[in-house]
Amino acid sequence: MTAPDRTPLKFAADIPFVEALGMRLWRYEAGSAEVSLELQPTMLNSWQVAHGGVLMTLLDVAMAHAARSAREGDEGAPGLATIEMKTSFLRAAEGRLVATGTLLHGSPKIAFCEGSVRDASGAICAHATGTFKYLRALRRTHLGADGAA
């Protein structure tokens, strides 16, 4: 597991939701990525453990960054859209979580990845596979002050 006292890397894309959750990128290279998250009270479910949506977001970000890292070039990393994701929840997740993502196979348009989330003891809490579509450019939607497009 990554030591929390190192300086995190910059994410390949500006993702406000990831920033709001407080995720940190620790590895981003050659088809692999590692992302961590310190669980906060607002991220818990009624059993006071990580909400499944938080785990799925962590897995999605780790896998997408693994796919992006394999295509990083002179023009930066391509955008990605999640096409499909299957997640298995193996045990309750608490405290500091670390997700790893690995690119299993990539084509010019599609990336197939897997990821896992481990807790501070190194126990695996969730595992996922995902399919991602490479995009030519990141699409941006600008919202007005009231949230309307």
N, CA, C and O atoms as a GROMACS GRO file, in nm:
protein
  596
    1MET      N    1   0.082  -0.120   0.000
    1MET     CA    2   0.000   0.000   0.000
    1MET      C    3   0.086   0.125   0.000
    1MET      O    4   0.199   0.126   0.049
    2THR      N    5   0.031   0.229  -0.055
    2THR     CA    6   0.102   0.355  -0.065
    2THR      C    7   0.107   0.426   0.069
    2THR      O    8   0.007   0.432   0.141
    3ALA      N    9   0.223   0.479   0.102
    3ALA     CA   10   0.238   0.556   0.225
    3ALA      C   11   0.169   0.690   0.209
    3ALA      O   12   0.194   0.759   0.110
    4PRO      N   13   0.083   0.730   0.304
    4PRO     CA   14   0.009   0.855   0.290
    4PRO      C   15   0.094   0.980   0.304
    4PRO      O   16   0.044   1.090   0.279
    5ASP      N   17   0.223   0.968   0.343
    5ASP     CA   18   0.306   1.087   0.363
    5ASP      C   19   0.375   1.133   0.234
    5ASP      O   20   0.443   1.235   0.235
    6ARG      N   21   0.360   1.059   0.124
    6ARG     CA   22   0.414   1.102  -0.006
    6ARG      C   23   0.326   1.210  -0.067
    6ARG      O   24   0.211   1.228  -0.026
    7THR      N   25   0.380   1.281  -0.164
    7THR     CA   26   0.302   1.383  -0.233
    7THR      C   27   0.223   1.317  -0.345
    7THR      O   28   0.281   1.248  -0.430
    8PRO      N   29   0.090   1.336  -0.347
    8PRO     CA   30   0.010   1.274  -0.454
    8PRO      C   31   0.037   1.339  -0.589
    8PRO      O   32   0.085   1.452  -0.597
    9LEU      N   33   0.005   1.265  -0.694
    9LEU     CA   34   0.018   1.312  -0.832
    9LEU      C   35  -0.105   1.394  -0.869
    9LEU      O   36  -0.206   1.394  -0.798
   10LYS      N   37  -0.096   1.465  -0.981
   10LYS     CA   38  -0.210   1.539  -1.033
   10LYS      C   39  -0.294   1.443  -1.118
   10LYS      O   40  -0.240   1.367  -1.198
   11PHE      N   41  -0.426   1.447  -1.099
   11PHE     CA   42  -0.515   1.364  -1.180
   11PHE      C   43  -0.504   1.404  -1.327
   11PHE      O   44  -0.474   1.519  -1.358
   12ALA      N   45  -0.528   1.309  -1.416
   12ALA     CA   46  -0.514   1.332  -1.560
   12ALA      C   47  -0.619   1.427  -1.614
   12ALA      O   48  -0.600   1.486  -1.720
   13ALA      N   49  -0.728   1.443  -1.543
   13ALA     CA   50  -0.835   1.534  -1.586
   13ALA      C   51  -0.893   1.602  -1.462
   13ALA      O   52  -0.887   1.548  -1.352
   14ASP      N   53  -0.949   1.718  -1.481
   14ASP     CA   54  -1.015   1.791  -1.373
   14ASP      C   55  -1.153   1.728  -1.352
   14ASP      O   56  -1.240   1.740  -1.438
   15ILE      N   57  -1.172   1.660  -1.239
   15ILE     CA   58  -1.299   1.593  -1.210
   15ILE      C   59  -1.348   1.648  -1.075
   15ILE      O   60  -1.305   1.600  -0.970
   16PRO      N   61  -1.436   1.747  -1.076
   16PRO     CA   62  -1.480   1.810  -0.952
   16PRO      C   63  -1.534   1.712  -0.847
   16PRO      O   64  -1.509   1.730  -0.728
   17PHE      N   65  -1.606   1.608  -0.889
   17PHE     CA   66  -1.660   1.510  -0.794
   17PHE      C   67  -1.548   1.436  -0.721
   17PHE      O   68  -1.556   1.415  -0.600
   18VAL      N   69  -1.445   1.398  -0.793
   18VAL     CA   70  -1.329   1.329  -0.734
   18VAL      C   71  -1.260   1.422  -0.634
   18VAL      O   72  -1.220   1.379  -0.526
   19GLU      N   73  -1.246   1.548  -0.672
   19GLU     CA   74  -1.184   1.646  -0.583
   19GLU      C   75  -1.269   1.665  -0.457
   19GLU      O   76  -1.216   1.672  -0.346
   20ALA      N   77  -1.401   1.673  -0.473
   20ALA     CA   78  -1.490   1.692  -0.358
   20ALA      C   79  -1.483   1.574  -0.261
   20ALA      O   80  -1.495   1.593  -0.140
   21LEU      N   81  -1.464   1.454  -0.314
   21LEU     CA   82  -1.452   1.336  -0.228
   21LEU      C   83  -1.316   1.330  -0.158
   21LEU      O   84  -1.301   1.260  -0.058
   22GLY      N   85  -1.218   1.401  -0.210
   22GLY     CA   86  -1.085   1.401  -0.149
   22GLY      C   87  -0.996   1.286  -0.194
   22GLY      O   88  -0.906   1.246  -0.121
   23MET      N   89  -1.020   1.233  -0.313
   23MET     CA   90  -0.936   1.124  -0.364
   23MET      C   91  -0.796   1.177  -0.395
   23MET      O   92  -0.778   1.294  -0.428
   24ARG      N   93  -0.699   1.087  -0.384
   24ARG     CA   94  -0.559   1.118  -0.414
   24ARG      C   95  -0.505   1.014  -0.512
   24ARG      O   96  -0.530   0.895  -0.497
   25LEU      N   97  -0.430   1.061  -0.611
   25LEU     CA   98  -0.368   0.974  -0.710
   25LEU      C   99  -0.222   0.950  -0.672
   25LEU      O  100  -0.146   1.044  -0.653
   26TRP      N  101  -0.184   0.820  -0.660
   26TRP     CA  102  -0.050   0.784  -0.617
   26TRP      C  103   0.032   0.718  -0.727
   26TRP      O  104   0.155   0.728  -0.727
   27ARG      N  105  -0.034   0.651  -0.819
   27ARG     CA  106   0.038   0.587  -0.930
   27ARG      C  107  -0.045   0.606  -1.057
   27ARG      O  108  -0.167   0.593  -1.056
   28TYR      N  109   0.025   0.638  -1.166
   28TYR     CA  110  -0.040   0.664  -1.294
   28TYR      C  111   0.063   0.638  -1.402
   28TYR      O  112   0.132   0.730  -1.446
   29GLU      N  113   0.074   0.511  -1.446
   29GLU     CA  114   0.178   0.477  -1.542
   29GLU      C  115   0.152   0.344  -1.609
   29GLU      O  116   0.106   0.249  -1.546
   30ALA      N  117   0.183   0.337  -1.736
   30ALA     CA  118   0.188   0.212  -1.812
   30ALA      C  119   0.072   0.117  -1.786
   30ALA      O  120   0.094  -0.003  -1.765
   31GLY      N  121  -0.049   0.168  -1.786
   31GLY     CA  122  -0.166   0.082  -1.770
   31GLY      C  123  -0.200   0.047  -1.627
   31GLY      O  124  -0.272  -0.050  -1.603
   32SER      N  125  -0.150   0.123  -1.531
   32SER     CA  126  -0.189   0.098  -1.392
   32SER      C  127  -0.206   0.232  -1.319
   32SER      O  128  -0.146   0.333  -1.354
   33ALA      N  129  -0.291   0.227  -1.218
   33ALA     CA  130  -0.316   0.347  -1.138
   33ALA      C  131  -0.350   0.306  -0.996
   33ALA      O  132  -0.400   0.196  -0.972
   34GLU      N  133  -0.322   0.396  -0.902
   34GLU     CA  134  -0.357   0.374  -0.762
   34GLU      C  135  -0.414   0.504  -0.707
   34GLU      O  136  -0.356   0.611  -0.722
   35VAL      N  137  -0.530   0.491  -0.643
   35VAL     CA  138  -0.603   0.606  -0.590
   35VAL      C  139  -0.643   0.574  -0.446
   35VAL      O  140  -0.684   0.462  -0.416
   36SER      N  141  -0.632   0.673  -0.358
   36SER     CA  142  -0.672   0.651  -0.219
   36SER      C  143  -0.783   0.748  -0.178
   36SER      O  144  -0.807   0.849  -0.244
   37LEU      N  145  -0.847   0.714  -0.069
   37LEU     CA  146  -0.956   0.794  -0.015
   37LEU      C  147  -0.967   0.771   0.135
   37LEU      O  148  -0.968   0.657   0.181
   38GLU      N  149  -0.974   0.879   0.210
   38GLU     CA  150  -1.001   0.872   0.355
   38GLU      C  151  -1.152   0.887   0.371
   38GLU      O  152  -1.208   0.992   0.340
   39LEU      N  153  -1.216   0.783   0.420
   39LEU     CA  154  -1.362   0.789   0.436
   39LEU      C  155  -1.401   0.898   0.535
   39LEU      O  156  -1.338   0.916   0.639
   40GLN      N  157  -1.506   0.970   0.500
   40GLN     CA  158  -1.563   1.074   0.585
   40GLN      C  159  -1.703   1.030   0.628
   40GLN      O  160  -1.762   0.945   0.562
   41PRO      N  161  -1.757   1.085   0.736
   41PRO     CA  162  -1.890   1.045   0.782
   41PRO      C  163  -1.999   1.054   0.675
   41PRO      O  164  -2.093   0.974   0.675
   42THR      N  165  -1.988   1.149   0.584
   42THR     CA  166  -2.089   1.166   0.479
   42THR      C  167  -2.081   1.057   0.371
   42THR      O  168  -2.168   1.049   0.285
   43MET      N  169  -1.977   0.974   0.375
   43MET     CA  170  -1.957   0.868   0.275
   43MET      C  171  -2.001   0.731   0.326
   43MET      O  172  -1.978   0.629   0.260
   44LEU      N  173  -2.064   0.729   0.443
   44LEU     CA  174  -2.102   0.602   0.506
   44LEU      C  175  -2.247   0.568   0.481
   44LEU      O  176  -2.330   0.655   0.456
   45ASN      N  177  -2.278   0.438   0.489
   45ASN     CA  178  -2.417   0.394   0.479
   45ASN      C  179  -2.476   0.379   0.619
   45ASN      O  180  -2.415   0.422   0.716
   46SER      N  181  -2.594   0.320   0.631
   46SER     CA  182  -2.661   0.309   0.761
   46SER      C  183  -2.590   0.215   0.857
   46SER      O  184  -2.619   0.216   0.977
   47TRP      N  185  -2.497   0.133   0.808
   47TRP     CA  186  -2.417   0.045   0.895
   47TRP      C  187  -2.285   0.109   0.934
   47TRP      O  188  -2.201   0.046   0.998
   48GLN      N  189  -2.266   0.235   0.896
   48GLN     CA  190  -2.147   0.313   0.929
   48GLN      C  191  -2.019   0.258   0.865
   48GLN      O  192  -1.911   0.266   0.924
   49VAL      N  193  -2.033   0.203   0.744
   49VAL     CA  194  -1.919   0.161   0.661
   49VAL      C  195  -1.935   0.228   0.525
   49VAL      O  196  -2.038   0.288   0.497
   50ALA      N  197  -1.834   0.216   0.441
   50ALA     CA  198  -1.836   0.285   0.311
   50ALA      C  199  -1.960   0.251   0.231
   50ALA      O  200  -1.995   0.134   0.215
   51HIS      N  201  -2.026   0.353   0.181
   51HIS     CA  202  -2.141   0.335   0.093
   51HIS      C  203  -2.092   0.270  -0.036
   51HIS      O  204  -1.983   0.303  -0.084
   52GLY      N  205  -2.169   0.179  -0.093
   52GLY     CA  206  -2.131   0.111  -0.216
   52GLY      C  207  -2.102   0.206  -0.330
   52GLY      O  208  -2.015   0.178  -0.413
   53GLY      N  209  -2.173   0.317  -0.337
   53GLY     CA  210  -2.149   0.414  -0.442
   53GLY      C  211  -2.012   0.479  -0.432
   53GLY      O  212  -1.951   0.512  -0.534
   54VAL      N  213  -1.964   0.496  -0.310
   54VAL     CA  214  -1.829   0.551  -0.290
   54VAL      C  215  -1.725   0.451  -0.340
   54VAL      O  216  -1.630   0.488  -0.409
   55LEU      N  217  -1.745   0.323  -0.306
   55LEU     CA  218  -1.652   0.219  -0.353
   55LEU      C  219  -1.653   0.210  -0.505
   55LEU      O  220  -1.548   0.196  -0.568
   56MET      N  221  -1.771   0.217  -0.565
   56MET     CA  222  -1.780   0.209  -0.711
   56MET      C  223  -1.714   0.330  -0.778
   56MET      O  224  -1.650   0.315  -0.882
   57THR      N  225  -1.728   0.447  -0.719
   57THR     CA  226  -1.662   0.565  -0.773
   57THR      C  227  -1.511   0.550  -0.765
   57THR      O  228  -1.440   0.583  -0.860
   58LEU      N  229  -1.462   0.503  -0.653
   58LEU     CA  230  -1.319   0.481  -0.635
   58LEU      C  231  -1.266   0.381  -0.738
   58LEU      O  232  -1.161   0.403  -0.798
   59LEU      N  233  -1.338   0.272  -0.759
   59LEU     CA  234  -1.299   0.173  -0.859
   59LEU      C  235  -1.303   0.231  -1.001
   59LEU      O  236  -1.211   0.208  -1.080
   60ASP      N  237  -1.407   0.305  -1.032
   60ASP     CA  238  -1.422   0.366  -1.165
   60ASP      C  239  -1.306   0.460  -1.194
   60ASP      O  240  -1.250   0.458  -1.304
   61VAL      N  241  -1.270   0.542  -1.098
   61VAL     CA  242  -1.160   0.638  -1.117
   61VAL      C  243  -1.026   0.566  -1.133
   61VAL      O  244  -0.947   0.602  -1.220
   62ALA      N  245  -1.002   0.464  -1.052
   62ALA     CA  246  -0.876   0.390  -1.062
   62ALA      C  247  -0.864   0.319  -1.196
   62ALA      O  248  -0.759   0.323  -1.260
   63MET      N  249  -0.972   0.254  -1.240
   63MET     CA  250  -0.966   0.183  -1.368
   63MET      C  251  -0.954   0.279  -1.486
   63MET      O  252  -0.876   0.255  -1.578
   64ALA      N  253  -1.029   0.388  -1.483
   64ALA     CA  254  -1.021   0.486  -1.592
   64ALA      C  255  -0.882   0.546  -1.602
   64ALA      O  256  -0.831   0.568  -1.712
   65HIS      N  257  -0.820   0.574  -1.488
   65HIS     CA  258  -0.685   0.630  -1.492
   65HIS      C  259  -0.583   0.526  -1.539
   65HIS      O  260  -0.484   0.562  -1.603
   66ALA      N  261  -0.605   0.400  -1.509
   66ALA     CA  262  -0.517   0.295  -1.563
   66ALA      C  263  -0.526   0.294  -1.715
   66ALA      O  264  -0.425   0.287  -1.784
   67ALA      N  265  -0.648   0.301  -1.767
   67ALA     CA  266  -0.668   0.304  -1.912
   67ALA      C  267  -0.607   0.430  -1.974
   67ALA      O  268  -0.543   0.423  -2.078
   68ARG      N  269  -0.627   0.544  -1.910
   68ARG     CA  270  -0.572   0.670  -1.960
   68ARG      C  271  -0.420   0.667  -1.964
   68ARG      O  272  -0.358   0.715  -2.059
   69SER      N  273  -0.360   0.610  -1.859
   69SER     CA  274  -0.214   0.614  -1.848
   69SER      C  275  -0.145   0.541  -1.962
   69SER      O  276  -0.033   0.575  -1.998
   70ALA      N  277  -0.210   0.443  -2.019
   70ALA     CA  278  -0.152   0.368  -2.130
   70ALA      C  279  -0.156   0.446  -2.260
   70ALA      O  280  -0.086   0.412  -2.356
   71ARG      N  281  -0.237   0.551  -2.266
   71ARG     CA  282  -0.253   0.630  -2.389
   71ARG      C  283  -0.203   0.774  -2.373
   71ARG      O  284  -0.225   0.857  -2.461
   72GLU      N  285  -0.136   0.803  -2.263
   72GLU     CA  286  -0.083   0.937  -2.240
   72GLU      C  287   0.015   0.970  -2.352
   72GLU      O  288   0.103   0.889  -2.382
   73GLY      N  289   0.001   1.086  -2.413
   73GLY     CA  290   0.089   1.123  -2.523
   73GLY      C  291   0.124   1.270  -2.516
   73GLY      O  292   0.105   1.336  -2.414
   74ASP      N  293   0.177   1.320  -2.626
   74ASP     CA  294   0.217   1.460  -2.634
   74ASP      C  295   0.100   1.556  -2.611
   74ASP      O  296   0.119   1.667  -2.562
   75GLU      N  297  -0.019   1.512  -2.646
   75GLU     CA  298  -0.138   1.596  -2.630
   75GLU      C  299  -0.210   1.569  -2.499
   75GLU      O  300  -0.322   1.616  -2.479
   76GLY      N  301  -0.148   1.494  -2.409
   76GLY     CA  302  -0.212   1.462  -2.282
   76GLY      C  303  -0.290   1.334  -2.292
   76GLY      O  304  -0.280   1.260  -2.390
   77ALA      N  305  -0.367   1.306  -2.191
   77ALA     CA  306  -0.444   1.183  -2.184
   77ALA      C  307  -0.578   1.200  -2.254
   77ALA      O  308  -0.638   1.307  -2.250
   78PRO      N  309  -0.626   1.093  -2.320
   78PRO     CA  310  -0.758   1.101  -2.383
   78PRO      C  311  -0.868   1.099  -2.277
   78PRO      O  312  -0.846   1.058  -2.163
   79GLY      N  313  -0.985   1.143  -2.316
   79GLY     CA  314  -1.100   1.130  -2.228
   79GLY      C  315  -1.151   0.987  -2.233
   79GLY      O  316  -1.119   0.912  -2.325
   80LEU      N  317  -1.230   0.950  -2.134
   80LEU     CA  318  -1.288   0.817  -2.127
   80LEU      C  319  -1.431   0.826  -2.080
   80LEU      O  320  -1.467   0.914  -2.003
   81ALA      N  321  -1.511   0.733  -2.128
   81ALA     CA  322  -1.648   0.718  -2.079
   81ALA      C  323  -1.664   0.573  -2.035
   81ALA      O  324  -1.626   0.481  -2.107
   82THR      N  325  -1.722   0.554  -1.918
   82THR     CA  326  -1.748   0.419  -1.869
   82THR      C  327  -1.867   0.362  -1.947
   82THR      O  328  -1.975   0.422  -1.949
   83ILE      N  329  -1.846   0.248  -2.010
   83ILE     CA  330  -1.952   0.181  -2.084
   83ILE      C  331  -2.023   0.081  -1.995
   83ILE      O  332  -2.146   0.071  -1.995
   84GLU      N  333  -1.944   0.006  -1.918
   84GLU     CA  334  -2.000  -0.101  -1.835
   84GLU      C  335  -1.906  -0.123  -1.717
   84GLU      O  336  -1.785  -0.111  -1.728
   85MET      N  337  -1.967  -0.157  -1.602
   85MET     CA  338  -1.887  -0.186  -1.483
   85MET      C  339  -1.961  -0.289  -1.398
   85MET      O  340  -2.080  -0.273  -1.370
   86LYS      N  341  -1.891  -0.393  -1.359
   86LYS     CA  342  -1.947  -0.496  -1.270
   86LYS      C  343  -1.866  -0.494  -1.142
   86LYS      O  344  -1.743  -0.503  -1.145
   87THR      N  345  -1.934  -0.482  -1.030
   87THR     CA  346  -1.867  -0.471  -0.901
   87THR      C  347  -1.914  -0.580  -0.807
   87THR      O  348  -2.034  -0.610  -0.799
   88SER      N  349  -1.820  -0.640  -0.737
   88SER     CA  350  -1.849  -0.736  -0.631
   88SER      C  351  -1.801  -0.677  -0.500
   88SER      O  352  -1.686  -0.635  -0.488
   89PHE      N  353  -1.889  -0.673  -0.401
   89PHE     CA  354  -1.855  -0.622  -0.269
   89PHE      C  355  -1.822  -0.743  -0.180
   89PHE      O  356  -1.905  -0.831  -0.160
   90LEU      N  357  -1.700  -0.746  -0.129
   90LEU     CA  358  -1.651  -0.863  -0.057
   90LEU      C  359  -1.655  -0.849   0.094
   90LEU      O  360  -1.675  -0.948   0.165
   91ARG      N  361  -1.637  -0.729   0.144
   91ARG     CA  362  -1.642  -0.705   0.289
   91ARG      C  363  -1.664  -0.557   0.314
   91ARG      O  364  -1.644  -0.474   0.226
   92ALA      N  365  -1.704  -0.524   0.435
   92ALA     CA  366  -1.725  -0.385   0.473
   92ALA      C  367  -1.593  -0.308   0.462
   92ALA      O  368  -1.487  -0.361   0.494
   93ALA      N  369  -1.600  -0.186   0.416
   93ALA     CA  370  -1.482  -0.102   0.398
   93ALA      C  371  -1.487   0.014   0.496
   93ALA      O  372  -1.588   0.084   0.507
   94GLU      N  373  -1.376   0.034   0.566
   94GLU     CA  374  -1.367   0.140   0.666
   94GLU      C  375  -1.231   0.208   0.658
   94GLU      O  376  -1.134   0.148   0.611
   95GLY      N  377  -1.224   0.333   0.705
   95GLY     CA  378  -1.096   0.403   0.717
   95GLY      C  379  -1.038   0.447   0.585
   95GLY      O  380  -1.110   0.494   0.496
   96ARG      N  381  -0.906   0.433   0.572
   96ARG     CA  382  -0.835   0.472   0.449
   96ARG      C  383  -0.845   0.358   0.349
   96ARG      O  384  -0.811   0.244   0.380
   97LEU      N  385  -0.893   0.390   0.229
   97LEU     CA  386  -0.910   0.290   0.125
   97LEU      C  387  -0.814   0.319   0.009
   97LEU      O  388  -0.788   0.435  -0.024
   98VAL      N  389  -0.763   0.213  -0.051
   98VAL     CA  390  -0.673   0.226  -0.166
   98VAL      C  391  -0.728   0.140  -0.279
   98VAL      O  392  -0.751   0.020  -0.262
   99ALA      N  393  -0.749   0.202  -0.393
   99ALA     CA  394  -0.796   0.131  -0.512
   99ALA      C  395  -0.684   0.124  -0.613
   99ALA      O  396  -0.613   0.221  -0.636
  100THR      N  397  -0.669   0.006  -0.674
  100THR     CA  398  -0.574  -0.010  -0.782
  100THR      C  399  -0.653  -0.045  -0.908
  100THR      O  400  -0.752  -0.117  -0.903
  101GLY      N  401  -0.608   0.007  -1.019
  101GLY     CA  402  -0.670  -0.022  -1.148
  101GLY      C  403  -0.564  -0.072  -1.244
  101GLY      O  404  -0.450  -0.025  -1.242
  102THR      N  405  -0.602  -0.168  -1.327
  102THR     CA  406  -0.509  -0.226  -1.425
  102THR      C  407  -0.578  -0.237  -1.561
  102THR      O  408  -0.692  -0.285  -1.570
  103LEU      N  409  -0.510  -0.194  -1.664
  103LEU     CA  410  -0.559  -0.213  -1.800
  103LEU      C  411  -0.528  -0.356  -1.840
  103LEU      O  412  -0.412  -0.396  -1.842
  104LEU      N  413  -0.632  -0.434  -1.872
  104LEU     CA  414  -0.614  -0.573  -1.914
  104LEU      C  415  -0.590  -0.584  -2.064
  104LEU      O  416  -0.508  -0.663  -2.109
  105HIS      N  417  -0.664  -0.503  -2.141
  105HIS     CA  418  -0.652  -0.503  -2.286
  105HIS      C  419  -0.708  -0.372  -2.340
  105HIS      O  420  -0.810  -0.322  -2.292
  106GLY      N  421  -0.641  -0.317  -2.438
  106GLY     CA  422  -0.689  -0.195  -2.499
  106GLY      C  423  -0.683  -0.202  -2.650
  106GLY      O  424  -0.592  -0.262  -2.707
  107SER      N  425  -0.780  -0.141  -2.713
  107SER     CA  426  -0.780  -0.124  -2.857
  107SER      C  427  -0.780   0.027  -2.882
  107SER      O  428  -0.780   0.104  -2.786
  108PRO      N  429  -0.779   0.071  -3.006
  108PRO     CA  430  -0.782   0.216  -3.029
  108PRO      C  431  -0.904   0.286  -2.970
  108PRO      O  432  -0.898   0.406  -2.940
  109LYS      N  433  -1.015   0.213  -2.952
  109LYS     CA  434  -1.137   0.277  -2.905
  109LYS      C  435  -1.187   0.229  -2.769
  109LYS      O  436  -1.263   0.300  -2.704
  110ILE      N  437  -1.145   0.109  -2.725
  110ILE     CA  438  -1.202   0.048  -2.605
  110ILE      C  439  -1.091   0.001  -2.512
  110ILE      O  440  -0.986  -0.044  -2.557
  111ALA      N  441  -1.115   0.012  -2.381
  111ALA     CA  442  -1.022  -0.039  -2.280
  111ALA      C  443  -1.097  -0.131  -2.186
  111ALA      O  444  -1.208  -0.100  -2.143
  112PHE      N  445  -1.037  -0.244  -2.155
  112PHE     CA  446  -1.092  -0.341  -2.060
  112PHE      C  447  -1.002  -0.340  -1.938
  112PHE      O  448  -0.881  -0.362  -1.948
  113CYS      N  449  -1.061  -0.316  -1.822
  113CYS     CA  450  -0.983  -0.298  -1.699
  113CYS      C  451  -1.039  -0.381  -1.584
  113CYS      O  452  -1.151  -0.431  -1.589
  114GLU      N  453  -0.956  -0.393  -1.479
  114GLU     CA  454  -1.004  -0.448  -1.352
  114GLU      C  455  -0.949  -0.361  -1.240
  114GLU      O  456  -0.849  -0.291  -1.257
  115GLY      N  457  -1.016  -0.366  -1.127
  115GLY     CA  458  -0.973  -0.288  -1.013
  115GLY      C  459  -1.013  -0.354  -0.883
  115GLY      O  460  -1.101  -0.439  -0.879
  116SER      N  461  -0.946  -0.314  -0.777
  116SER     CA  462  -0.981  -0.362  -0.644
  116SER      C  463  -0.961  -0.252  -0.542
  116SER      O  464  -0.879  -0.161  -0.561
  117VAL      N  465  -1.037  -0.261  -0.434
  117VAL     CA  466  -1.025  -0.168  -0.322
  117VAL      C  467  -0.982  -0.249  -0.200
  117VAL      O  468  -1.039  -0.354  -0.170
  118ARG      N  469  -0.882  -0.197  -0.130
  118ARG     CA  470  -0.834  -0.260  -0.007
  118ARG      C  471  -0.841  -0.160   0.107
  118ARG      O  472  -0.829  -0.040   0.086
  119ASP      N  473  -0.860  -0.212   0.228
  119ASP     CA  474  -0.863  -0.126   0.346
  119ASP      C  475  -0.721  -0.112   0.402
  119ASP      O  476  -0.626  -0.164   0.344
  120ALA      N  477  -0.708  -0.042   0.514
  120ALA     CA  478  -0.576  -0.014   0.572
  120ALA      C  479  -0.500  -0.140   0.610
  120ALA      O  480  -0.377  -0.139   0.616
  121SER      N  481  -0.570  -0.249   0.637
  121SER     CA  482  -0.503  -0.374   0.673
  121SER      C  483  -0.459  -0.453   0.550
  121SER      O  484  -0.390  -0.554   0.562
  122GLY      N  485  -0.499  -0.407   0.431
  122GLY     CA  486  -0.466  -0.476   0.308
  122GLY      C  487  -0.572  -0.575   0.262
  122GLY      O  488  -0.557  -0.639   0.158
  123ALA      N  489  -0.681  -0.588   0.340
  123ALA     CA  490  -0.789  -0.680   0.303
  123ALA      C  491  -0.868  -0.623   0.187
  123ALA      O  492  -0.899  -0.504   0.183
  124ILE      N  493  -0.901  -0.709   0.091
  124ILE     CA  494  -0.977  -0.665  -0.026
  124ILE      C  495  -1.124  -0.648   0.014
  124ILE      O  496  -1.184  -0.736   0.076
  125CYS      N  497  -1.180  -0.533  -0.022
  125CYS     CA  498  -1.318  -0.499   0.012
  125CYS      C  499  -1.412  -0.507  -0.108
  125CYS      O  500  -1.530  -0.540  -0.093
  126ALA      N  501  -1.360  -0.477  -0.227
  126ALA     CA  502  -1.442  -0.478  -0.347
  126ALA      C  503  -1.352  -0.503  -0.468
  126ALA      O  504  -1.234  -0.471  -0.468
  127HIS      N  505  -1.413  -0.562  -0.571
  127HIS     CA  506  -1.342  -0.589  -0.696
  127HIS      C  507  -1.436  -0.554  -0.811
  127HIS      O  508  -1.558  -0.570  -0.801
  128ALA      N  509  -1.379  -0.505  -0.921
  128ALA     CA  510  -1.462  -0.467  -1.035
  128ALA      C  511  -1.390  -0.493  -1.166
  128ALA      O  512  -1.267  -0.497  -1.172
  129THR      N  513  -1.469  -0.511  -1.269
  129THR     CA  514  -1.419  -0.507  -1.406
  129THR      C  515  -1.496  -0.397  -1.477
  129THR      O  516  -1.611  -0.370  -1.444
  130GLY      N  517  -1.432  -0.335  -1.573
  130GLY     CA  518  -1.498  -0.225  -1.642
  130GLY      C  519  -1.454  -0.216  -1.786
  130GLY      O  520  -1.343  -0.254  -1.822
  131THR      N  521  -1.544  -0.164  -1.869
  131THR     CA  522  -1.517  -0.138  -2.009
  131THR      C  523  -1.531   0.012  -2.031
  131THR      O  524  -1.629   0.073  -1.989
  132PHE      N  525  -1.432   0.071  -2.096
  132PHE     CA  526  -1.427   0.216  -2.114
  132PHE      C  527  -1.407   0.248  -2.262
  132PHE      O  528  -1.337   0.176  -2.333
  133LYS      N  529  -1.468   0.357  -2.307
  133LYS     CA  530  -1.452   0.404  -2.444
  133LYS      C  531  -1.360   0.525  -2.442
  133LYS      O  532  -1.383   0.621  -2.368
  134TYR      N  533  -1.256   0.519  -2.524
  134TYR     CA  534  -1.169   0.635  -2.539
  134TYR      C  535  -1.242   0.742  -2.621
  134TYR      O  536  -1.305   0.711  -2.722
  135LEU      N  537  -1.232   0.865  -2.577
  135LEU     CA  538  -1.296   0.978  -2.645
  135LEU      C  539  -1.187   1.068  -2.702
  135LEU      O  540  -1.078   1.077  -2.647
  136ARG      N  541  -1.218   1.134  -2.811
  136ARG     CA  542  -1.119   1.223  -2.873
  136ARG      C  543  -1.086   1.340  -2.782
  136ARG      O  544  -0.971   1.382  -2.772
  137ALA      N  545  -1.185   1.393  -2.717
  137ALA     CA  546  -1.165   1.506  -2.627
  137ALA      C  547  -1.266   1.495  -2.514
  137ALA      O  548  -1.374   1.440  -2.532
  138LEU      N  549  -1.229   1.548  -2.400
  138LEU     CA  550  -1.323   1.550  -2.289
  138LEU      C  551  -1.437   1.643  -2.322
  138LEU      O  552  -1.414   1.757  -2.363
  139ARG      N  553  -1.560   1.597  -2.304
  139ARG     CA  554  -1.677   1.681  -2.328
  139ARG      C  555  -1.706   1.761  -2.201
  139ARG      O  556  -1.699   1.708  -2.090
  140ARG      N  557  -1.739   1.884  -2.218
  140ARG     CA  558  -1.769   1.971  -2.105
  140ARG      C  559  -1.910   2.025  -2.119
  140ARG      O  560  -1.950   2.070  -2.226
  141THR      N  561  -1.984   2.021  -2.013
  141THR     CA  562  -2.115   2.084  -2.008
  141THR      C  563  -2.104   2.195  -1.905
  141THR      O  564  -2.069   2.171  -1.790
  142HIS      N  565  -2.135   2.313  -1.947
  142HIS     CA  566  -2.128   2.427  -1.856
  142HIS      C  567  -2.267   2.452  -1.798
  142HIS      O  568  -2.363   2.474  -1.872
  143LEU      N  569  -2.276   2.449  -1.667
  143LEU     CA  570  -2.404   2.471  -1.601
  143LEU      C  571  -2.413   2.614  -1.551
  143LEU      O  572  -2.313   2.676  -1.514
  144GLY      N  573  -2.534   2.664  -1.552
  144GLY     CA  574  -2.560   2.797  -1.499
  144GLY      C  575  -2.557   2.793  -1.348
  144GLY      O  576  -2.542   2.686  -1.289
  145ALA      N  577  -2.572   2.906  -1.286
  145ALA     CA  578  -2.570   2.916  -1.140
  145ALA      C  579  -2.679   2.834  -1.075
  145ALA      O  580  -2.664   2.788  -0.962
  146ASP      N  581  -2.792   2.814  -1.148
  146ASP     CA  582  -2.901   2.737  -1.090
  146ASP      C  583  -2.890   2.587  -1.120
  146ASP      O  584  -2.978   2.510  -1.084
  147GLY      N  585  -2.779   2.546  -1.189
  147GLY     CA  586  -2.758   2.405  -1.220
  147GLY      C  587  -2.817   2.363  -1.353
  147GLY      O  588  -2.800   2.248  -1.393
  148ALA      N  589  -2.885   2.454  -1.422
  148ALA     CA  590  -2.947   2.419  -1.551
  148ALA      C  591  -2.842   2.428  -1.663
  148ALA      O  592  -2.753   2.513  -1.659
  149ALA      N  593  -2.855   2.342  -1.759
  149ALA     CA  594  -2.760   2.343  -1.873
  149ALA      C  595  -2.794   2.455  -1.968
  149ALA      O  596  -2.726   2.472  -2.069
   0.00000   0.00000   0.00000
